């Protein structure tokens, strides 16, 4: 099963801010791409439980996300 990964507007804004302030922008870009790839397949097996959601670390990023199995979507709602 392949899921569609959606980044909320808040998460996109946070990611942009992280990228602008990063000393290694390539690392942020690569981590964001890896997050997308990991969450497309078996997102429930990625990261750890986090207050009813899940938390995934792909250095230098931490992302919080929810899974909607019925719609086959994963929403990244926060990143730091």
C-alpha positions as CSV (number, residue, x, y, z in Angstrom):
1,X,0.0,0.0,0.0
2,X,1.3,3.5,-0.9
3,X,0.2,6.5,1.1
4,X,0.1,10.1,0.0
5,X,2.2,12.3,2.2
6,X,0.8,15.7,2.9
7,X,2.6,18.5,4.9
8,X,0.3,20.9,6.7
9,X,0.8,24.6,6.1
10,X,2.2,24.9,9.6
11,X,4.7,22.1,8.9
12,X,5.7,23.6,5.6
13,X,6.3,27.0,7.2
14,X,8.4,25.4,10.0
15,X,10.4,23.4,7.4
16,X,11.0,26.6,5.4
17,X,12.3,28.4,8.5
18,X,14.5,25.4,9.4
19,X,15.9,25.4,5.9
20,X,16.6,29.1,5.8
21,X,18.4,29.0,9.2
22,X,20.3,25.7,8.6
23,X,24.0,25.6,8.3
24,X,23.6,22.6,6.0
25,X,20.6,23.2,3.8
26,X,21.4,20.0,1.8
27,X,20.9,17.9,5.0
28,X,17.5,19.5,5.6
29,X,16.4,18.9,2.0
30,X,17.7,15.3,2.1
31,X,16.0,14.6,5.4
32,X,12.7,15.9,4.1
33,X,12.9,13.7,1.1
34,X,13.7,10.7,3.2
35,X,10.7,11.4,5.5
36,X,8.5,11.5,2.4
37,X,9.9,8.2,1.2
38,X,9.6,6.4,4.6
39,X,6.0,7.6,5.2
40,X,4.8,6.4,1.8
41,X,5.0,2.8,2.7
42,X,3.9,1.3,6.1
43,X,3.8,4.7,7.9
44,X,2.5,2.9,11.0
45,X,5.9,1.1,11.2
46,X,7.8,4.4,11.2
47,X,8.9,6.3,14.2
48,X,7.3,5.9,17.7
49,X,3.9,6.6,19.2
50,X,3.5,10.3,20.2
51,X,0.3,11.4,22.0
52,X,-2.0,9.6,19.6
53,X,0.2,10.4,16.6
54,X,3.6,9.2,15.6
55,X,7.1,10.9,15.8
56,X,9.9,10.2,13.4
57,X,13.5,11.3,13.6
58,X,15.4,11.7,10.4
59,X,18.4,13.9,11.4
60,X,18.4,16.8,11.5
61,X,14.5,16.8,11.4
62,X,11.9,15.5,13.9
63,X,8.4,15.2,12.4
64,X,5.1,14.5,14.0
65,X,2.5,12.9,11.8
66,X,-0.9,11.3,11.7
67,X,-2.1,8.4,9.5
68,X,-5.5,8.2,7.8
69,X,-5.8,4.6,6.6
70,X,-9.2,5.1,5.0
71,X,-7.9,7.9,2.7
72,X,-4.4,6.4,2.4
73,X,-2.9,9.7,3.6
74,X,-0.2,10.7,6.0
75,X,-0.2,14.2,7.3
76,X,3.0,15.7,8.7
77,X,1.7,18.4,11.0
78,X,4.8,19.6,12.8
79,X,8.5,19.6,12.2
80,X,11.5,20.8,14.3
